[in-house]
Amino acid sequence: MGQAVGIPNTADFGDLDALQPGHIYDICIQRHHADRAGEHLDFRVGNEDIGLLSWALPKAELPEPNKKVLAVL
């Protein structure tokens, strides 16, 4: 069965090796209200060269400074 036009391939997370130290990237945190996943935050990082990589932060709140958080591709 083929992929529908306009629907992203969820198995393609992007090239995480493209994130290199010393480069400048755009960072965005978006509050997302999804039917299946519920309310959560999307953490996005990238630039025009590598595109935009995205992780879902299951809890819909920003973590405390210096606290580890689960991020799901």
Predicted model as a PDB file, atoms N, CA, C, CB and O in Angstrom, pLDDT in the B-factor column:
MODEL        1                                                                  
ATOM      1  N   MET A   1       0.851  -1.177   0.000  1.00 48.00           N  
ATOM      2  CA  MET A   1       0.000   0.000   0.000  1.00 48.00           C  
ATOM      3  C   MET A   1       0.893   1.236   0.000  1.00 48.00           C  
ATOM      4  CB  MET A   1      -0.966   0.000   1.226  1.00 48.00           C  
ATOM      5  O   MET A   1       1.851   1.293   0.772  1.00 48.00           O  
ATOM      6  N   GLY A   2       0.611   2.212  -0.832  1.00 53.00           N  
ATOM      7  CA  GLY A   2       1.444   3.401  -0.966  1.00 53.00           C  
ATOM      8  C   GLY A   2       1.088   4.493   0.026  1.00 53.00           C  
ATOM      9  O   GLY A   2       0.041   4.460   0.672  1.00 53.00           O  
ATOM     10  N   GLN A   3       1.977   5.451   0.127  1.00 53.00           N  
ATOM     11  CA  GLN A   3       1.776   6.597   1.016  1.00 53.00           C  
ATOM     12  C   GLN A   3       0.878   7.619   0.319  1.00 53.00           C  
ATOM     13  CB  GLN A   3       3.143   7.243   1.419  1.00 53.00           C  
ATOM     14  O   GLN A   3       1.092   7.926  -0.854  1.00 53.00           O  
ATOM     15  N   ALA A   4      -0.108   8.142   1.014  1.00 54.00           N  
ATOM     16  CA  ALA A   4      -1.002   9.146   0.449  1.00 54.00           C  
ATOM     17  C   ALA A   4      -0.244  10.449   0.217  1.00 54.00           C  
ATOM     18  CB  ALA A   4      -2.213   9.383   1.373  1.00 54.00           C  
ATOM     19  O   ALA A   4       0.616  10.824   1.014  1.00 54.00           O  
ATOM     20  N   VAL A   5      -0.562  11.128  -0.865  1.00 58.00           N  
ATOM     21  CA  VAL A   5       0.082  12.392  -1.200  1.00 58.00           C  
ATOM     22  C   VAL A   5      -0.213  13.415  -0.109  1.00 58.00           C  
ATOM     23  CB  VAL A   5      -0.397  12.909  -2.582  1.00 58.00           C  
ATOM     24  O   VAL A   5      -1.361  13.579   0.304  1.00 58.00           O  
ATOM     25  N   GLY A   6       0.845  14.112   0.363  1.00 54.00           N  
ATOM     26  CA  GLY A   6       0.690  15.144   1.377  1.00 54.00           C  
ATOM     27  C   GLY A   6       0.779  14.644   2.808  1.00 54.00           C  
ATOM     28  O   GLY A   6       0.819  15.453   3.735  1.00 54.00           O  
ATOM     29  N   ILE A   7       0.813  13.328   3.014  1.00 52.00           N  
ATOM     30  CA  ILE A   7       0.938  12.769   4.357  1.00 52.00           C  
ATOM     31  C   ILE A   7       2.404  12.431   4.587  1.00 52.00           C  
ATOM     32  CB  ILE A   7       0.027  11.504   4.543  1.00 52.00           C  
ATOM     33  O   ILE A   7       2.968  11.637   3.834  1.00 52.00           O  
ATOM     34  N   PRO A   8       3.044  13.013   5.614  1.00 53.00           N  
ATOM     35  CA  PRO A   8       4.470  12.737   5.828  1.00 53.00           C  
ATOM     36  C   PRO A   8       4.712  11.297   6.253  1.00 53.00           C  
ATOM     37  CB  PRO A   8       5.037  13.682   6.878  1.00 53.00           C  
ATOM     38  O   PRO A   8       3.870  10.684   6.908  1.00 53.00           O  
ATOM     39  N   ASN A   9       5.864  10.762   5.877  1.00 58.00           N  
ATOM     40  CA  ASN A   9       6.270   9.426   6.270  1.00 58.00           C  
ATOM     41  C   ASN A   9       6.755   9.491   7.718  1.00 58.00           C  
ATOM     42  CB  ASN A   9       7.381   8.864   5.319  1.00 58.00           C  
ATOM     43  O   ASN A   9       7.796  10.084   7.998  1.00 58.00           O  
ATOM     44  N   THR A  10       6.008   8.885   8.634  1.00 55.00           N  
ATOM     45  CA  THR A  10       6.356   8.985  10.048  1.00 55.00           C  
ATOM     46  C   THR A  10       7.584   8.153  10.412  1.00 55.00           C  
ATOM     47  CB  THR A  10       5.183   8.553  10.895  1.00 55.00           C  
ATOM     48  O   THR A  10       8.116   8.294  11.513  1.00 55.00           O  
ATOM     49  N   ALA A  11       8.042   7.287   9.503  1.00 58.00           N  
ATOM     50  CA  ALA A  11       9.255   6.507   9.756  1.00 58.00           C  
ATOM     51  C   ALA A  11      10.506   7.317   9.424  1.00 58.00           C  
ATOM     52  CB  ALA A  11       9.236   5.206   8.937  1.00 58.00           C  
ATOM     53  O   ALA A  11      11.612   6.902   9.771  1.00 58.00           O  
ATOM     54  N   ASP A  12      10.355   8.464   8.759  1.00 59.00           N  
ATOM     55  CA  ASP A  12      11.489   9.308   8.385  1.00 59.00           C  
ATOM     56  C   ASP A  12      11.595  10.452   9.378  1.00 59.00           C  
ATOM     57  CB  ASP A  12      11.339   9.848   6.930  1.00 59.00           C  
ATOM     58  O   ASP A  12      10.853  11.431   9.288  1.00 59.00           O  
ATOM     59  N   PHE A  13      12.528  10.327  10.337  1.00 58.00           N  
ATOM     60  CA  PHE A  13      12.672  11.340  11.374  1.00 58.00           C  
ATOM     61  C   PHE A  13      13.611  12.458  10.971  1.00 58.00           C  
ATOM     62  CB  PHE A  13      13.159  10.710  12.643  1.00 58.00           C  
ATOM     63  O   PHE A  13      13.773  13.424  11.717  1.00 58.00           O  
ATOM     64  N   GLY A  14      14.235  12.349   9.802  1.00 65.00           N  
ATOM     65  CA  GLY A  14      15.241  13.325   9.410  1.00 65.00           C  
ATOM     66  C   GLY A  14      16.622  12.831   9.813  1.00 65.00           C  
ATOM     67  O   GLY A  14      16.748  11.838  10.528  1.00 65.00           O  
ATOM     68  N   ASP A  15      17.633  13.510   9.363  1.00 72.00           N  
ATOM     69  CA  ASP A  15      19.018  13.116   9.610  1.00 72.00           C  
ATOM     70  C   ASP A  15      19.530  13.819  10.859  1.00 72.00           C  
ATOM     71  CB  ASP A  15      19.915  13.445   8.389  1.00 72.00           C  
ATOM     72  O   ASP A  15      19.958  14.971  10.796  1.00 72.00           O  
ATOM     73  N   LEU A  16      19.487  13.125  11.996  1.00 76.00           N  
ATOM     74  CA  LEU A  16      19.939  13.729  13.248  1.00 76.00           C  
ATOM     75  C   LEU A  16      21.429  14.043  13.211  1.00 76.00           C  
ATOM     76  CB  LEU A  16      19.633  12.805  14.422  1.00 76.00           C  
ATOM     77  O   LEU A  16      21.889  14.924  13.938  1.00 76.00           O  
ATOM     78  N   ASP A  17      22.194  13.337  12.373  1.00 81.00           N  
ATOM     79  CA  ASP A  17      23.626  13.621  12.235  1.00 81.00           C  
ATOM     80  C   ASP A  17      23.876  14.975  11.576  1.00 81.00           C  
ATOM     81  CB  ASP A  17      24.305  12.519  11.425  1.00 81.00           C  
ATOM     82  O   ASP A  17      24.993  15.490  11.618  1.00 81.00           O  
ATOM     83  N   ALA A  18      22.837  15.553  10.965  1.00 81.00           N  
ATOM     84  CA  ALA A  18      22.982  16.859  10.323  1.00 81.00           C  
ATOM     85  C   ALA A  18      23.163  17.976  11.353  1.00 81.00           C  
ATOM     86  CB  ALA A  18      21.765  17.152   9.445  1.00 81.00           C  
ATOM     87  O   ALA A  18      23.672  19.046  11.019  1.00 81.00           O  
ATOM     88  N   LEU A  19      22.754  17.738  12.594  1.00 85.00           N  
ATOM     89  CA  LEU A  19      22.946  18.741  13.653  1.00 85.00           C  
ATOM     90  C   LEU A  19      24.406  18.709  14.086  1.00 85.00           C  
ATOM     91  CB  LEU A  19      21.992  18.476  14.878  1.00 85.00           C  
ATOM     92  O   LEU A  19      24.857  17.730  14.681  1.00 85.00           O  
ATOM     93  N   GLN A  20      25.131  19.753  13.794  1.00 88.00           N  
ATOM     94  CA  GLN A  20      26.566  19.809  14.060  1.00 88.00           C  
ATOM     95  C   GLN A  20      26.887  20.933  15.042  1.00 88.00           C  
ATOM     96  CB  GLN A  20      27.351  20.005  12.751  1.00 88.00           C  
ATOM     97  O   GLN A  20      26.298  22.011  14.961  1.00 88.00           O  
ATOM     98  N   PRO A  21      27.815  20.690  15.969  1.00 89.00           N  
ATOM     99  CA  PRO A  21      28.240  21.749  16.885  1.00 89.00           C  
ATOM    100  C   PRO A  21      28.805  22.941  16.107  1.00 89.00           C  
ATOM    101  CB  PRO A  21      29.291  21.212  17.880  1.00 89.00           C  
ATOM    102  O   PRO A  21      29.457  22.766  15.078  1.00 89.00           O  
ATOM    103  N   GLY A  22      28.553  24.132  16.602  1.00 90.00           N  
ATOM    104  CA  GLY A  22      29.095  25.334  15.985  1.00 90.00           C  
ATOM    105  C   GLY A  22      28.224  25.937  14.893  1.00 90.00           C  
ATOM    106  O   GLY A  22      28.541  27.011  14.381  1.00 90.00           O  
ATOM    107  N   HIS A  23      27.126  25.266  14.521  1.00 89.00           N  
ATOM    108  CA  HIS A  23      26.221  25.800  13.511  1.00 89.00           C  
ATOM    109  C   HIS A  23      25.047  26.507  14.190  1.00 89.00           C  
ATOM    110  CB  HIS A  23      25.714  24.674  12.577  1.00 89.00           C  
ATOM    111  O   HIS A  23      24.759  26.261  15.362  1.00 89.00           O  
ATOM    112  N   ILE A  24      24.388  27.368  13.458  1.00 91.00           N  
ATOM    113  CA  ILE A  24      23.248  28.109  13.994  1.00 91.00           C  
ATOM    114  C   ILE A  24      21.960  27.456  13.497  1.00 91.00           C  
ATOM    115  CB  ILE A  24      23.308  29.617  13.577  1.00 91.00           C  
ATOM    116  O   ILE A  24      21.790  27.212  12.302  1.00 91.00           O  
ATOM    117  N   TYR A  25      21.055  27.178  14.441  1.00 91.00           N  
ATOM    118  CA  TYR A  25      19.788  26.548  14.107  1.00 91.00           C  
ATOM    119  C   TYR A  25      18.639  27.351  14.694  1.00 91.00           C  
ATOM    120  CB  TYR A  25      19.748  25.099  14.615  1.00 91.00           C  
ATOM    121  O   TYR A  25      18.778  28.002  15.730  1.00 91.00           O  
ATOM    122  N   ASP A  26      17.507  27.291  14.016  1.00 91.00           N  
ATOM    123  CA  ASP A  26      16.280  27.885  14.536  1.00 91.00           C  
ATOM    124  C   ASP A  26      15.659  26.886  15.500  1.00 91.00           C  
ATOM    125  CB  ASP A  26      15.284  28.263  13.382  1.00 91.00           C  
ATOM    126  O   ASP A  26      15.682  25.682  15.246  1.00 91.00           O  
ATOM    127  N   ILE A  27      15.100  27.378  16.608  1.00 90.00           N  
ATOM    128  CA  ILE A  27      14.433  26.530  17.590  1.00 90.00           C  
ATOM    129  C   ILE A  27      13.033  27.089  17.816  1.00 90.00           C  
ATOM    130  CB  ILE A  27      15.242  26.460  18.935  1.00 90.00           C  
ATOM    131  O   ILE A  27      12.847  28.299  17.949  1.00 90.00           O  
ATOM    132  N   CYS A  28      12.059  26.194  17.858  1.00 88.00           N  
ATOM    133  CA  CYS A  28      10.674  26.593  18.062  1.00 88.00           C  
ATOM    134  C   CYS A  28      10.004  25.587  18.993  1.00 88.00           C  
ATOM    135  CB  CYS A  28       9.913  26.691  16.708  1.00 88.00           C  
ATOM    136  O   CYS A  28      10.228  24.383  18.866  1.00 88.00           O  
ATOM    137  N   ILE A  29       9.198  26.062  19.912  1.00 88.00           N  
ATOM    138  CA  ILE A  29       8.357  25.195  20.733  1.00 88.00           C  
ATOM    139  C   ILE A  29       6.914  25.595  20.460  1.00 88.00           C  
ATOM    140  CB  ILE A  29       8.713  25.310  22.271  1.00 88.00           C  
ATOM    141  O   ILE A  29       6.528  26.751  20.637  1.00 88.00           O  
ATOM    142  N   GLN A  30       6.127  24.618  20.028  1.00 87.00           N  
ATOM    143  CA  GLN A  30       4.741  24.875  19.631  1.00 87.00           C  
ATOM    144  C   GLN A  30       3.798  24.040  20.487  1.00 87.00           C  
ATOM    145  CB  GLN A  30       4.529  24.564  18.128  1.00 87.00           C  
ATOM    146  O   GLN A  30       3.997  22.835  20.639  1.00 87.00           O  
ATOM    147  N   ARG A  31       2.771  24.678  21.048  1.00 88.00           N  
ATOM    148  CA  ARG A  31       1.731  23.944  21.767  1.00 88.00           C  
ATOM    149  C   ARG A  31       0.835  23.311  20.706  1.00 88.00           C  
ATOM    150  CB  ARG A  31       0.905  24.887  22.747  1.00 88.00           C  
ATOM    151  O   ARG A  31       0.360  23.994  19.799  1.00 88.00           O  
ATOM    152  N   HIS A  32       0.607  21.999  20.824  1.00 83.00           N  
ATOM    153  CA  HIS A  32      -0.102  21.255  19.797  1.00 83.00           C  
ATOM    154  C   HIS A  32      -1.290  20.531  20.429  1.00 83.00           C  
ATOM    155  CB  HIS A  32       0.846  20.250  19.088  1.00 83.00           C  
ATOM    156  O   HIS A  32      -1.131  19.804  21.410  1.00 83.00           O  
ATOM    157  N   HIS A  33      -2.460  20.731  19.872  1.00 86.00           N  
ATOM    158  CA  HIS A  33      -3.679  20.063  20.332  1.00 86.00           C  
ATOM    159  C   HIS A  33      -4.012  18.985  19.302  1.00 86.00           C  
ATOM    160  CB  HIS A  33      -4.882  21.087  20.514  1.00 86.00           C  
ATOM    161  O   HIS A  33      -4.632  19.279  18.280  1.00 86.00           O  
ATOM    162  N   ALA A  34      -3.608  17.744  19.558  1.00 83.00           N  
ATOM    163  CA  ALA A  34      -3.816  16.648  18.611  1.00 83.00           C  
ATOM    164  C   ALA A  34      -4.922  15.723  19.103  1.00 83.00           C  
ATOM    165  CB  ALA A  34      -2.511  15.854  18.402  1.00 83.00           C  
ATOM    166  O   ALA A  34      -5.059  15.493  20.304  1.00 83.00           O  
ATOM    167  N   ASP A  35      -5.709  15.196  18.170  1.00 86.00           N  
ATOM    168  CA  ASP A  35      -6.793  14.290  18.537  1.00 86.00           C  
ATOM    169  C   ASP A  35      -6.263  13.016  19.191  1.00 86.00           C  
ATOM    170  CB  ASP A  35      -7.622  13.937  17.306  1.00 86.00           C  
ATOM    171  O   ASP A  35      -6.790  12.585  20.217  1.00 86.00           O  
ATOM    172  N   ARG A  36      -5.226  12.408  18.609  1.00 82.00           N  
ATOM    173  CA  ARG A  36      -4.717  11.132  19.130  1.00 82.00           C  
ATOM    174  C   ARG A  36      -3.767  11.330  20.312  1.00 82.00           C  
ATOM    175  CB  ARG A  36      -4.003  10.362  18.021  1.00 82.00           C  
ATOM    176  O   ARG A  36      -3.888  10.635  21.321  1.00 82.00           O  
ATOM    177  N   ALA A  37      -2.834  12.258  20.202  1.00 77.00           N  
ATOM    178  CA  ALA A  37      -1.795  12.417  21.226  1.00 77.00           C  
ATOM    179  C   ALA A  37      -2.230  13.337  22.365  1.00 77.00           C  
ATOM    180  CB  ALA A  37      -0.525  12.960  20.594  1.00 77.00           C  
ATOM    181  O   ALA A  37      -1.573  13.389  23.405  1.00 77.00           O  
ATOM    182  N   GLY A  38      -3.304  14.041  22.181  1.00 83.00           N  
ATOM    183  CA  GLY A  38      -3.730  14.999  23.192  1.00 83.00           C  
ATOM    184  C   GLY A  38      -2.880  16.260  23.141  1.00 83.00           C  
ATOM    185  O   GLY A  38      -2.113  16.462  22.200  1.00 83.00           O  
ATOM    186  N   GLU A  39      -3.015  17.092  24.139  1.00 87.00           N  
ATOM    187  CA  GLU A  39      -2.249  18.331  24.175  1.00 87.00           C  
ATOM    188  C   GLU A  39      -0.803  18.024  24.575  1.00 87.00           C  
ATOM    189  CB  GLU A  39      -2.891  19.349  25.161  1.00 87.00           C  
ATOM    190  O   GLU A  39      -0.553  17.332  25.562  1.00 87.00           O  
ATOM    191  N   HIS A  40       0.132  18.544  23.799  1.00 87.00           N  
ATOM    192  CA  HIS A  40       1.551  18.357  24.074  1.00 87.00           C  
ATOM    193  C   HIS A  40       2.327  19.501  23.434  1.00 87.00           C  
ATOM    194  CB  HIS A  40       2.050  16.978  23.546  1.00 87.00           C  
ATOM    195  O   HIS A  40       1.745  20.346  22.754  1.00 87.00           O  
ATOM    196  N   LEU A  41       3.623  19.528  23.648  1.00 87.00           N  
ATOM    197  CA  LEU A  41       4.491  20.520  23.013  1.00 87.00           C  
ATOM    198  C   LEU A  41       5.308  19.840  21.930  1.00 87.00           C  
ATOM    199  CB  LEU A  41       5.419  21.205  24.053  1.00 87.00           C  
ATOM    200  O   LEU A  41       5.761  18.710  22.109  1.00 87.00           O  
ATOM    201  N   ASP A  42       5.499  20.521  20.807  1.00 87.00           N  
ATOM    202  CA  ASP A  42       6.407  20.071  19.754  1.00 87.00           C  
ATOM    203  C   ASP A  42       7.665  20.916  19.850  1.00 87.00           C  
ATOM    204  CB  ASP A  42       5.750  20.181  18.327  1.00 87.00           C  
ATOM    205  O   ASP A  42       7.603  22.145  19.830  1.00 87.00           O  
ATOM    206  N   PHE A  43       8.803  20.249  19.953  1.00 85.00           N  
ATOM    207  CA  PHE A  43      10.106  20.917  19.965  1.00 85.00           C  
ATOM    208  C   PHE A  43      10.697  20.740  18.580  1.00 85.00           C  
ATOM    209  CB  PHE A  43      11.064  20.338  21.085  1.00 85.00           C  
ATOM    210  O   PHE A  43      10.897  19.612  18.129  1.00 85.00           O  
ATOM    211  N   ARG A  44      10.978  21.842  17.901  1.00 87.00           N  
ATOM    212  CA  ARG A  44      11.493  21.781  16.530  1.00 87.00           C  
ATOM    213  C   ARG A  44      12.819  22.523  16.445  1.00 87.00           C  
ATOM    214  CB  ARG A  44      10.473  22.378  15.528  1.00 87.00           C  
ATOM    215  O   ARG A  44      12.990  23.593  17.030  1.00 87.00           O  
ATOM    216  N   VAL A  45      13.756  21.932  15.702  1.00 88.00           N  
ATOM    217  CA  VAL A  45      15.072  22.542  15.510  1.00 88.00           C  
ATOM    218  C   VAL A  45      15.521  22.275  14.076  1.00 88.00           C  
ATOM    219  CB  VAL A  45      16.116  21.983  16.540  1.00 88.00           C  
ATOM    220  O   VAL A  45      15.278  21.197  13.533  1.00 88.00           O  
ATOM    221  N   GLY A  46      16.174  23.256  13.470  1.00 88.00           N  
ATOM    222  CA  GLY A  46      16.671  23.082  12.112  1.00 88.00           C  
ATOM    223  C   GLY A  46      17.039  24.407  11.477  1.00 88.00           C  
ATOM    224  O   GLY A  46      17.085  25.444  12.140  1.00 88.00           O  
ATOM    225  N   ASN A  47      17.300  24.354  10.186  1.00 87.00           N  
ATOM    226  CA  ASN A  47      17.558  25.549   9.389  1.00 87.00           C  
ATOM    227  C   ASN A  47      17.242  25.233   7.930  1.00 87.00           C  
ATOM    228  CB  ASN A  47      19.039  26.033   9.551  1.00 87.00           C  
ATOM    229  O   ASN A  47      16.786  24.130   7.625  1.00 87.00           O  
ATOM    230  N   GLU A  48      17.476  26.184   7.026  1.00 86.00           N  
ATOM    231  CA  GLU A  48      17.147  25.967   5.613  1.00 86.00           C  
ATOM    232  C   GLU A  48      17.961  24.844   4.992  1.00 86.00           C  
ATOM    233  CB  GLU A  48      17.366  27.240   4.827  1.00 86.00           C  
ATOM    234  O   GLU A  48      17.495  24.191   4.059  1.00 86.00           O  
ATOM    235  N   ASP A  49      19.172  24.605   5.493  1.00 84.00           N  
ATOM    236  CA  ASP A  49      20.036  23.579   4.915  1.00 84.00           C  
ATOM    237  C   ASP A  49      19.585  22.162   5.262  1.00 84.00           C  
ATOM    238  CB  ASP A  49      21.456  23.785   5.384  1.00 84.00           C  
ATOM    239  O   ASP A  49      19.597  21.287   4.395  1.00 84.00           O  
ATOM    240  N   ILE A  50      19.191  21.921   6.499  1.00 83.00           N  
ATOM    241  CA  ILE A  50      18.844  20.563   6.925  1.00 83.00           C  
ATOM    242  C   ILE A  50      17.353  20.320   7.063  1.00 83.00           C  
ATOM    243  CB  ILE A  50      19.502  20.264   8.223  1.00 83.00           C  
ATOM    244  O   ILE A  50      16.933  19.179   7.250  1.00 83.00           O  
ATOM    245  N   GLY A  51      16.548  21.361   6.977  1.00 83.00           N  
ATOM    246  CA  GLY A  51      15.116  21.214   7.195  1.00 83.00           C  
ATOM    247  C   GLY A  51      14.796  21.336   8.671  1.00 83.00           C  
ATOM    248  O   GLY A  51      15.599  21.855   9.446  1.00 83.00           O  
ATOM    249  N   LEU A  52      13.629  20.860   9.061  1.00 84.00           N  
ATOM    250  CA  LEU A  52      13.158  21.001  10.430  1.00 84.00           C  
ATOM    251  C   LEU A  52      12.967  19.620  11.044  1.00 84.00           C  
ATOM    252  CB  LEU A  52      11.841  21.813  10.482  1.00 84.00           C  
ATOM    253  O   LEU A  52      12.200  18.809  10.526  1.00 84.00           O  
ATOM    254  N   LEU A  53      13.662  19.350  12.147  1.00 86.00           N  
ATOM    255  CA  LEU A  53      13.501  18.111  12.898  1.00 86.00           C  
ATOM    256  C   LEU A  53      12.541  18.394  14.042  1.00 86.00           C  
ATOM    257  CB  LEU A  53      14.877  17.567  13.424  1.00 86.00           C  
ATOM    258  O   LEU A  53      12.543  19.496  14.591  1.00 86.00           O  
ATOM    259  N   SER A  54      11.718  17.410  14.413  1.00 85.00           N  
ATOM    260  CA  SER A  54      10.671  17.668  15.396  1.00 85.00           C  
ATOM    261  C   SER A  54      10.573  16.524  16.393  1.00 85.00           C  
ATOM    262  CB  SER A  54       9.324  17.881  14.704  1.00 85.00           C  
ATOM    263  O   SER A  54      10.666  15.354  16.023  1.00 85.00           O  
ATOM    264  N   TRP A  55      10.385  16.873  17.655  1.00 84.00           N  
ATOM    265  CA  TRP A  55      10.152  15.917  18.728  1.00 84.00           C  
ATOM    266  C   TRP A  55       8.913  16.357  19.488  1.00 84.00           C  
ATOM    267  CB  TRP A  55      11.388  15.808  19.677  1.00 84.00           C  
ATOM    268  O   TRP A  55       8.668  17.553  19.643  1.00 84.00           O  
ATOM    269  N   ALA A  56       8.125  15.388  19.965  1.00 83.00           N  
ATOM    270  CA  ALA A  56       6.962  15.695  20.790  1.00 83.00           C  
ATOM    271  C   ALA A  56       7.350  15.567  22.257  1.00 83.00           C  
ATOM    272  CB  ALA A  56       5.768  14.759  20.448  1.00 83.00           C  
ATOM    273  O   ALA A  56       7.943  14.571  22.671  1.00 83.00           O  
ATOM    274  N   LEU A  57       7.010  16.580  23.030  1.00 82.00           N  
ATOM    275  CA  LEU A  57       7.199  16.540  24.486  1.00 82.00           C  
ATOM    276  C   LEU A  57       5.826  16.212  25.072  1.00 82.00           C  
ATOM    277  CB  LEU A  57       7.783  17.925  25.064  1.00 82.00           C  
ATOM    278  O   LEU A  57       4.940  17.066  25.073  1.00 82.00           O  
ATOM    279  N   PRO A  58       5.633  14.970  25.578  1.00 77.00           N  
ATOM    280  CA  PRO A  58       4.306  14.504  25.972  1.00 77.00           C  
ATOM    281  C   PRO A  58       3.565  15.402  26.955  1.00 77.00           C  
ATOM    282  CB  PRO A  58       4.425  13.162  26.559  1.00 77.00           C  
ATOM    283  O   PRO A  58       2.349  15.550  26.838  1.00 77.00           O  
ATOM    284  N   LYS A  59       4.243  15.998  27.905  1.00 77.00           N  
ATOM    285  CA  LYS A  59       3.562  16.887  28.838  1.00 77.00           C  
ATOM    286  C   LYS A  59       3.476  18.268  28.212  1.00 77.00           C  
ATOM    287  CB  LYS A  59       4.297  16.942  30.210  1.00 77.00           C  
ATOM    288  O   LYS A  59       4.438  18.740  27.607  1.00 77.00           O  
ATOM    289  N   ALA A  60       2.355  18.901  28.351  1.00 74.00           N  
ATOM    290  CA  ALA A  60       2.116  20.187  27.708  1.00 74.00           C  
ATOM    291  C   ALA A  60       2.649  21.349  28.545  1.00 74.00           C  
ATOM    292  CB  ALA A  60       0.629  20.372  27.451  1.00 74.00           C  
ATOM    293  O   ALA A  60       2.001  22.389  28.664  1.00 74.00           O  
ATOM    294  N   GLU A  61       3.828  21.164  29.120  1.00 78.00           N  
ATOM    295  CA  GLU A  61       4.437  22.237  29.909  1.00 78.00           C  
ATOM    296  C   GLU A  61       5.947  22.185  29.718  1.00 78.00           C  
ATOM    297  CB  GLU A  61       4.063  22.114  31.422  1.00 78.00           C  
ATOM    298  O   GLU A  61       6.515  21.119  29.483  1.00 78.00           O  
ATOM    299  N   LEU A  62       6.583  23.329  29.821  1.00 80.00           N  
ATOM    300  CA  LEU A  62       8.034  23.379  29.701  1.00 80.00           C  
ATOM    301  C   LEU A  62       8.672  22.823  30.972  1.00 80.00           C  
ATOM    302  CB  LEU A  62       8.515  24.827  29.434  1.00 80.00           C  
ATOM    303  O   LEU A  62       8.159  23.040  32.069  1.00 80.00           O  
ATOM    304  N   PRO A  63       9.789  22.107  30.829  1.00 79.00           N  
ATOM    305  CA  PRO A  63      10.445  21.550  32.016  1.00 79.00           C  
ATOM    306  C   PRO A  63      11.159  22.625  32.826  1.00 79.00           C  
ATOM    307  CB  PRO A  63      11.439  20.468  31.609  1.00 79.00           C  
ATOM    308  O   PRO A  63      11.438  23.717  32.331  1.00 79.00           O  
ATOM    309  N   GLU A  64      11.441  22.297  34.060  1.00 84.00           N  
ATOM    310  CA  GLU A  64      12.246  23.169  34.906  1.00 84.00           C  
ATOM    311  C   GLU A  64      13.673  23.198  34.357  1.00 84.00           C  
ATOM    312  CB  GLU A  64      12.226  22.686  36.394  1.00 84.00           C  
ATOM    313  O   GLU A  64      14.113  22.218  33.756  1.00 84.00           O  
ATOM    314  N   PRO A  65      14.403  24.298  34.548  1.00 87.00           N  
ATOM    315  CA  PRO A  65      15.798  24.347  34.091  1.00 87.00           C  
ATOM    316  C   PRO A  65      16.622  23.186  34.670  1.00 87.00           C  
ATOM    317  CB  PRO A  65      16.437  25.692  34.485  1.00 87.00           C  
ATOM    318  O   PRO A  65      16.446  22.807  35.828  1.00 87.00           O  
ATOM    319  N   ASN A  66      17.507  22.639  33.863  1.00 89.00           N  
ATOM    320  CA  ASN A  66      18.412  21.537  34.234  1.00 89.00           C  
ATOM    321  C   ASN A  66      17.680  20.235  34.567  1.00 89.00           C  
ATOM    322  CB  ASN A  66      19.254  21.948  35.421  1.00 89.00           C  
ATOM    323  O   ASN A  66      18.252  19.365  35.225  1.00 89.00           O  
ATOM    324  N   LYS A  67      16.442  20.085  34.133  1.00 85.00           N  
ATOM    325  CA  LYS A  67      15.686  18.856  34.371  1.00 85.00           C  
ATOM    326  C   LYS A  67      15.545  18.093  33.060  1.00 85.00           C  
ATOM    327  CB  LYS A  67      14.288  19.168  34.980  1.00 85.00           C  
ATOM    328  O   LYS A  67      15.225  18.691  32.032  1.00 85.00           O  
ATOM    329  N   LYS A  68      15.779  16.773  33.077  1.00 83.00           N  
ATOM    330  CA  LYS A  68      15.672  15.936  31.883  1.00 83.00           C  
ATOM    331  C   LYS A  68      14.214  15.727  31.525  1.00 83.00           C  
ATOM    332  CB  LYS A  68      16.371  14.582  32.096  1.00 83.00           C  
ATOM    333  O   LYS A  68      13.352  15.653  32.401  1.00 83.00           O  
ATOM    334  N   VAL A  69      13.938  15.631  30.201  1.00 78.00           N  
ATOM    335  CA  VAL A  69      12.579  15.479  29.702  1.00 78.00           C  
ATOM    336  C   VAL A  69      12.578  14.420  28.597  1.00 78.00           C  
ATOM    337  CB  VAL A  69      12.017  16.839  29.179  1.00 78.00           C  
ATOM    338  O   VAL A  69      13.509  14.367  27.794  1.00 78.00           O  
ATOM    339  N   LEU A  70      11.554  13.588  28.551  1.00 78.00           N  
ATOM    340  CA  LEU A  70      11.382  12.633  27.471  1.00 78.00           C  
ATOM    341  C   LEU A  70      10.909  13.383  26.224  1.00 78.00           C  
ATOM    342  CB  LEU A  70      10.372  11.512  27.871  1.00 78.00           C  
ATOM    343  O   LEU A  70       9.932  14.130  26.277  1.00 78.00           O  
ATOM    344  N   ALA A  71      11.603  13.181  25.109  1.00 76.00           N  
ATOM    345  CA  ALA A  71      11.194  13.746  23.820  1.00 76.00           C  
ATOM    346  C   ALA A  71      11.025  12.588  22.850  1.00 76.00           C  
ATOM    347  CB  ALA A  71      12.242  14.798  23.279  1.00 76.00           C  
ATOM    348  O   ALA A  71      11.933  11.772  22.696  1.00 76.00           O  
ATOM    349  N   VAL A  72       9.870  12.507  22.192  1.00 72.00           N  
ATOM    350  CA  VAL A  72       9.527  11.387  21.320  1.00 72.00           C  
ATOM    351  C   VAL A  72       9.571  11.832  19.875  1.00 72.00           C  
ATOM    352  CB  VAL A  72       8.140  10.822  21.666  1.00 72.00           C  
ATOM    353  O   VAL A  72       8.961  12.833  19.498  1.00 72.00           O  
ATOM    354  N   LEU A  73      10.312  11.062  19.056  1.00 64.00           N  
ATOM    355  CA  LEU A  73      10.368  11.374  17.628  1.00 64.00           C  
ATOM    356  C   LEU A  73       9.069  11.043  16.967  1.00 64.00           C  
ATOM    357  CB  LEU A  73      11.497  10.628  16.948  1.00 64.00           C  
ATOM    358  O   LEU A  73       8.923  11.238  15.760  1.00 64.00           O  
TER     359      LEU A  73                                                      
ENDMDL                                                                          
END                                                                             
